[in-house]
Amino acid sequence: MKHIETIAGIDIGSSAVRVVVGHHQDNGQMQLIGVGDTPSRGVAKGSIADLEEVVSSVSEALEKAERMVGSQLSRAVVAVNGIQSKVVQSQGVVAVSKPNGEVQQSDIDRAIEQSQAVASAPNFEILHVLPKYFNLDNQTNLKDPLGMTGIKLEAHTQIIFAQSAQVKFLNKCVYRTQLEVDGLVFGPLASAQAVLTKRQKDLGVAVVNMGASTTSVAVFEEGELLHAAVLPIGSDHITADVAIGLRIALDIAELVKIEQGHASATTVSKRDEVDISKYAASDMPRLLISRKHIAEIIEARLEELFRMVQGELRACDREKKLPAGVILTGGGSKLSGLVDFAKNTIELPVFLGSSEAVMTPIDKIKDAQYTTALGLLYFAEEGESGTFGKPMRLISRFLTPFVSRIPGMRRG
């Protein structure tokens, strides 16, 4: 196949490996030209458990994407998922170097670098450094102190750590597929970049990405990432509850959840019954189950999940305080009745986030399951991606909405 300069965003999840391929046009915009996916093997709770199985899954997804693109891929940006990641607040203090006290870019760089000297477990390494604001002597909350005058410069940052073993596994996995790793990106950041507008980030918003084994929460305000966490509950836990509650196989429970499940039992009639046997691949005795009972099982697990989401909002003092509300995305967000359930539980405006505005003939890219892989492509743009092994410095004023870089996309 002919080689062209393309970039792949690879999201290695617990249920599927998803690849979205983009091509840089001469005008600097990213054109979406391919997609590939395959069931994930060797991944547990968002982390790699069996390297060989993951390499096989990623290779299959890449092969599908390459067939659609018609060329071999050479570069990729990869999502870092899993509950092991953590976000730490930090600060670095330096003296302004020039005798006249004018702040140079080198001073800003030194202050940010100093903030990285934070205590961390030996098995973690820095994934991103996100400058939040700067203080210069008595001047506080400065977004860009460059050219200002002072003596002492403080950089207040957020440091995102990833487990060293997972970083090593991801790097090794992708390299074994003959791709060069352009960068590793914290999954919640990628999801947010795909579904949020600049106005939402400025007003205050949370993105809740419901995956198979985990759910991530990312809170933004004044254009900055305020808080992020990965919760150990996902849509597969709901499926497992349905399987146990109805005493059926997991694959049947998944179909029942998708086609007959509902987030709130109060909206489902007791008289509405479902014949579970029609979802079985082989002969199975007729089994009538109340849809309300199915909804009760699902609702119990969702209550647990959204209590945890609410706890994360409380942890950053934004419970019931986000004007732009909560954006739900990920494969688990498509459950019937979930938006209304979430509104009632966390008492905020709730909306489904997706990439429906993407002008592409590839409909799969618009699905909520692809938001993380899609968002990764933004970080591949020149000047935003860090070399593998070095922390990526993500400064919010440079992170214009991803959607503005894709032809045909319009966001409010």
C-alpha positions in Angstrom: 0.0 0.0 0.0 1.2 3.6 -0.7 2.4 5.5 2.3 0.8 8.9 3.1 1.3 11.1 6.1 -1.6 10.1 8.4 -2.1 9.9 12.2 -4.1 7.4 14.1 -5.9 7.9 17.5 -5.9 4.6 19.3 -8.3 4.0 22.3 -7.6 0.6 23.9 -10.6 -0.1 26.0 -11.8 -3.0 28.0 -14.5 -4.0 25.5 -13.0 -2.8 22.2 -10.0 -1.3 20.5 -11.0 1.7 18.4 -8.9 3.5 15.9 -9.8 6.8 14.1 -7.5 8.0 11.3 -6.9 11.5 10.3 -4.9 13.2 7.5 -3.4 16.7 7.8 -4.5 18.9 4.9 -2.4 21.7 3.4 -4.6 24.3 5.2 -3.7 22.7 8.6 -7.1 21.1 9.1 -7.6 17.5 10.0 -9.6 15.4 7.6 -11.1 12.2 9.0 -10.4 9.3 6.6 -10.7 6.0 8.4 -11.9 4.0 11.3 -11.3 0.5 12.6 -12.4 -1.4 15.7 -12.3 -4.9 17.1 -13.3 -6.6 20.4 -10.6 -6.0 23.0 -8.7 -8.9 24.5 -6.1 -8.8 27.3 -7.5 -5.6 28.9 -9.0 -5.4 32.4 -10.4 -2.3 34.0 -8.9 -0.2 31.3 -5.3 -1.5 31.9 -3.3 -4.0 29.9 -3.3 -7.4 31.5 -2.0 -9.6 28.6 0.4 -7.8 26.2 0.2 -10.5 23.5 -3.6 -10.4 23.4 -3.6 -6.6 23.3 -1.1 -6.5 20.4 -3.3 -8.9 18.5 -6.4 -6.8 19.1 -4.7 -3.5 18.2 -3.3 -5.0 15.0 -6.7 -6.2 13.9 -8.2 -2.7 14.4 -5.4 -1.0 12.6 -5.7 -3.5 9.7 -9.4 -2.5 9.3 -8.5 1.2 9.4 -5.7 0.8 6.9 -8.0 -1.1 4.5 -10.4 1.9 4.6 -7.6 4.4 4.2 -5.8 2.5 1.5 -2.3 3.1 3.0 -0.1 2.0 5.8 -0.2 4.0 9.1 3.0 5.1 10.7 2.1 7.3 13.6 -0.3 7.1 16.5 -1.5 9.0 19.6 -2.7 6.6 22.3 -5.1 7.0 25.1 -4.1 6.2 28.7 -7.1 4.7 30.5 -7.4 2.8 33.7 -8.1 3.6 37.4 -4.4 3.8 38.2 -4.0 7.3 36.8 -4.1 10.2 39.2 -4.1 14.0 39.2 -2.0 16.0 41.6 -2.1 19.8 42.3 1.4 21.3 42.4 3.3 24.6 42.3 6.9 25.7 41.4 8.6 28.9 42.5 11.6 30.5 40.8 13.3 33.9 40.8 13.0 36.0 37.7 16.4 35.8 36.0 16.8 39.2 34.2 18.1 42.0 36.3 15.3 44.3 35.2 12.7 41.7 36.4 11.1 41.2 33.1 9.6 37.6 32.8 11.1 35.6 30.0 9.7 32.4 28.5 12.7 30.6 30.2 11.5 31.8 33.6 8.0 30.4 32.9 9.5 27.1 31.7 11.7 26.8 34.9 8.7 27.5 37.2 6.7 24.8 35.4 9.6 22.4 35.5 10.0 23.1 39.2 6.4 22.2 39.8 7.1 18.7 38.5 9.3 18.0 41.5 6.3 16.7 43.5 6.2 13.5 45.6 5.0 10.5 43.7 5.0 6.8 44.0 8.0 5.1 42.4 5.8 3.2 40.0 4.2 6.3 38.5 5.5 8.8 35.9 4.4 12.2 34.6 2.0 12.0 31.7 1.0 15.7 31.4 1.8 19.0 33.0 -1.1 21.5 32.8 -0.3 25.0 33.9 -3.3 26.6 35.6 -2.2 30.1 36.5 0.8 32.1 37.7 1.6 34.5 40.5 4.2 37.2 40.1 5.0 38.9 43.4 1.6 40.3 44.5 -0.1 39.8 41.1 -2.1 36.6 41.3 -4.1 34.4 38.9 -2.1 35.4 35.8 -2.7 33.4 32.7 0.4 34.5 30.9 3.1 36.5 32.9 5.4 36.8 29.8 6.8 40.3 29.6 5.6 41.4 33.0 7.9 42.6 35.7 8.6 41.1 39.1 11.0 39.2 41.3 9.3 35.9 42.3 7.3 33.8 39.8 5.0 30.9 40.9 3.5 28.4 38.5 0.5 26.5 39.7 0.0 23.3 37.8 -1.8 20.0 37.6 0.3 17.0 37.1 -1.3 13.9 35.6 0.5 10.7 36.5 0.2 7.3 34.8 1.3 4.0 36.2 4.8 3.3 34.8 4.0 -0.3 33.9 1.0 0.7 31.8 2.9 3.4 30.0 5.6 0.8 29.2 3.0 -1.7 28.0 1.2 0.8 25.8 4.4 1.9 24.3 5.6 -1.6 23.6 2.2 -2.7 22.3 1.9 0.1 19.7 5.6 -0.2 18.6 5.0 -3.9 18.0 2.4 -3.0 15.4 5.1 -1.0 13.5 3.7 2.4 14.5 5.6 5.3 16.0 4.1 6.7 19.2 3.6 10.4 18.9 2.3 10.8 22.4 0.2 9.3 25.2 -2.9 11.3 26.3 -5.0 10.9 29.4 -8.3 9.5 28.2 -10.6 11.9 29.9 -8.8 14.9 28.2 -9.2 13.3 24.8 -12.9 12.7 25.4 -13.5 16.2 26.6 -11.6 17.6 23.6 -14.0 15.8 21.2 -17.3 16.8 22.8 -16.8 20.2 24.5 -17.0 23.7 23.2 -14.8 26.5 24.5 -17.9 28.2 26.0 -18.8 25.1 28.0 -15.2 24.9 29.3 -15.3 28.5 30.3 -18.7 28.4 32.0 -18.1 25.1 33.9 -18.8 21.6 32.7 -18.2 18.0 33.5 -17.6 15.2 31.0 -18.6 11.7 32.2 -17.3 9.0 29.8 -19.0 5.7 30.5 -16.8 2.9 29.3 -17.1 -0.9 29.7 -15.0 -1.3 33.0 -14.5 2.3 34.1 -16.1 5.7 34.0 -14.0 8.8 33.8 -15.0 12.3 35.1 -13.3 15.5 33.9 -14.4 18.9 35.3 -13.6 22.1 33.5 -14.0 25.8 34.5 -12.6 29.0 33.0 -11.1 26.9 30.3 -9.0 24.9 32.7 -9.2 21.3 33.8 -10.3 21.6 37.4 -10.5 18.0 38.5 -10.3 14.5 36.9 -10.8 10.9 38.1 -11.4 7.4 36.8 -14.1 5.4 38.6 -14.0 1.6 38.8 -17.5 1.1 37.5 -18.6 0.8 33.9 -21.4 -0.6 31.7 -20.0 -4.2 32.0 -20.9 -4.1 35.7 -24.5 -3.3 34.7 -24.4 -6.3 32.3 -23.0 -8.5 35.1 -25.8 -7.4 37.5 -28.5 -8.2 34.9 -26.9 -11.7 34.2 -26.9 -12.5 37.9 -30.3 -11.0 38.6 -32.0 -12.9 35.8 -29.7 -16.0 35.9 -28.8 -15.7 32.3 -25.5 -15.8 30.3 -23.5 -12.6 30.0 -23.9 -12.3 26.2 -27.7 -12.6 26.5 -27.7 -10.1 29.4 -25.8 -7.6 27.2 -28.4 -7.8 24.5 -31.2 -7.5 27.1 -29.6 -4.4 28.6 -29.2 -2.7 25.3 -32.6 -3.5 23.8 -34.8 -3.7 26.8 -33.0 -1.9 29.6 -34.0 1.4 31.1 -32.2 3.6 33.6 -35.3 4.3 35.8 -37.7 1.6 37.0 -40.4 4.2 37.9 -41.0 4.9 34.2 -41.5 1.2 33.2 -44.9 -0.6 33.6 -45.1 -3.8 35.7 -47.2 -5.4 33.0 -44.5 -5.0 30.3 -42.7 -8.3 29.9 -39.8 -9.5 27.8 -39.2 -13.0 26.4 -35.5 -13.5 27.2 -35.3 -16.7 25.1 -35.4 -14.7 21.8 -31.9 -13.3 22.7 -30.4 -16.7 23.0 -28.3 -18.1 20.1 -29.4 -21.7 20.9 -32.6 -23.2 21.9 -33.8 -21.9 25.3 -37.1 -22.4 27.1 -39.4 -19.4 27.0 -38.6 -17.1 29.9 -40.8 -14.0 30.5 -39.2 -11.3 32.7 -40.8 -8.0 33.7 -39.0 -5.0 32.1 -39.5 -3.2 35.4 -37.5 -5.8 37.1 -34.7 -5.4 34.6 -34.8 -1.6 35.1 -34.6 -2.1 38.9 -31.4 -4.1 38.5 -29.9 -1.4 36.2 -31.0 1.5 38.3 -29.4 0.1 41.4 -26.0 0.0 39.8 -26.5 3.4 38.2 -27.3 4.9 41.6 -24.0 3.7 42.9 -22.1 5.1 39.8 -23.7 8.5 39.9 -23.2 8.8 43.7 -19.5 8.4 42.9 -19.7 11.0 40.1 -21.4 13.3 42.6 -18.7 12.7 45.1 -16.1 13.8 42.5 -18.0 17.0 41.9 -18.1 17.5 45.6 -14.4 16.9 45.9 -13.7 19.9 43.7 -16.6 22.0 45.2 -18.6 21.9 42.0 -21.6 19.9 43.2 -24.7 21.5 41.7 -22.5 24.4 40.5 -21.8 23.7 36.8 -23.7 26.1 34.6 -23.0 24.1 31.4 -24.0 20.9 33.2 -22.8 17.4 32.6 -22.0 15.8 29.2 -22.4 12.1 29.0 -20.4 10.1 26.4 -18.9 6.7 25.8 -20.7 3.5 24.9 -22.5 3.2 28.2 -24.2 6.6 27.7 -26.6 5.3 25.1 -28.7 3.4 27.7 -32.4 4.4 27.5 -33.5 7.0 30.0 -30.0 7.7 31.3 -30.1 11.5 30.7 -33.2 12.0 32.8 -31.9 9.6 35.5 -28.6 11.6 35.7 -30.5 14.9 35.9 -32.5 13.8 38.8 -29.5 12.2 40.6 -26.9 14.9 40.3 -29.3 17.8 40.0 -27.6 19.5 37.0 -28.4 19.9 33.3 -27.3 16.7 31.6 -26.8 16.2 27.8 -25.6 13.4 25.6 -22.3 14.3 24.0 -21.2 12.9 20.6 -19.6 14.0 17.4 -22.7 14.2 15.3 -21.5 17.5 13.8 -18.5 15.8 12.1 -18.9 16.0 8.4 -17.6 12.6 7.3 -19.1 9.8 5.2 -17.9 7.4 8.0 -21.0 7.3 10.3 -19.2 5.2 12.9 -17.0 8.1 13.8 -20.0 10.0 15.0 -20.9 7.3 17.6 -20.3 8.2 21.3 -18.0 5.2 21.6 -15.5 6.9 19.4 -15.1 10.2 21.3 -11.9 9.3 23.0 -10.2 8.0 19.8 -11.5 11.1 17.9 -10.2 13.5 20.5 -6.8 12.0 20.4 -6.3 13.2 16.9 -6.3 16.8 18.1 -3.3 16.2 20.3 -1.4 14.9 17.3 -1.4 18.4 15.7 2.0 20.0 15.4 3.0 21.8 18.5 0.6 20.1 20.8 2.0 16.6 21.1 5.0 15.8 23.2 7.7 13.2 22.4 7.1 9.9 24.0 8.7 9.7 27.4 8.4 13.5 28.0 5.4 15.1 29.7 3.1 16.9 27.4 2.6 20.5 28.5 -1.0 21.3 27.7 -1.7 25.0 28.1 -5.5 25.7 27.9 -5.2 29.0 25.9 -3.6 27.0 23.1 -6.3 24.3 23.2 -8.8 25.8 20.9 -11.8 23.5 20.4 -10.9 20.4 18.3 -14.1 20.7 16.4 -12.9 24.0 14.8 -10.1 22.1 13.1 -12.4 19.7 11.2 -14.1 21.0 8.1 -17.8 21.3 8.3 -18.0 21.2 12.1 -19.9 24.0 13.9 -20.2 24.3 17.6 -21.9 26.9 19.8 
